[in-house]
C-alpha cells in the first residue's frame, strides 16, 4: 500500500496543472454548458408536459 501511495505521489508531480487563467476559462465553459443544457431540457420537459396535457 505504501508503494502505491509513493507511486501516486510521484505521478501527481508529473501532472501539468492548469494556470489561473486557463482554470477560469474552463470553469466558465463548464458552467455555461450546464446552464444551456438545463435550459434545453427544461424546454423539452415543458413541451412533453404540454403535449401530454393536450391528450
C-alpha positions, -999 to +999 in steps of 0.1 A: +000+000+000+028+024+008+045+017-025+012+025-043+009+058-024+045+067-032+039+059-069+008+081-069+027+109-053+054+106-080+029+106-108+010+136-094+042+156-096+043+150-133+008+163-139+005+196-158-019+216-137-038+245-154-028+280-147-052+306-132-065+320-165-069+285-180-088+274-150-111+304-151-118+298-188-125+261-182-148+269-153-168+294-175-171+269-203-184+242-179-209+265-161-222+278-195-226+243-208-245+232-177-268+262-179-275+258-216-282+221-212-305+228-182-325+253-203-327+228-232-340+200-210-364+224-193-379+234-227-381+198-238-398+189-205-423+217-209-431+206-245-437+170-234-459+182-205-479+203-228-483+175-253-494+151-226-519+176-212-535+180-246-542+143-248 
